[in-house]
């Protein structure tokens, strides 16, 4: 996926648009982008699924829910 920086907001967010079609932008915290970037710059973005972390969080959530509902530990 490629994105282009549309603009930076005063609240510390950057507005990114899919590149090249520019439809349906989304915001990301400015701090996630390199300091030297500016509006108009294009990035390749990759999402990686972390199955192990997903399973770990799911197990932790089950454990916490069991504790809250008074289940077995």
Helices and strands as residue ranges (DSSP letters): E 2-8, E 13-18, E 26-29, G 30-32, E 42-44, H 51-68
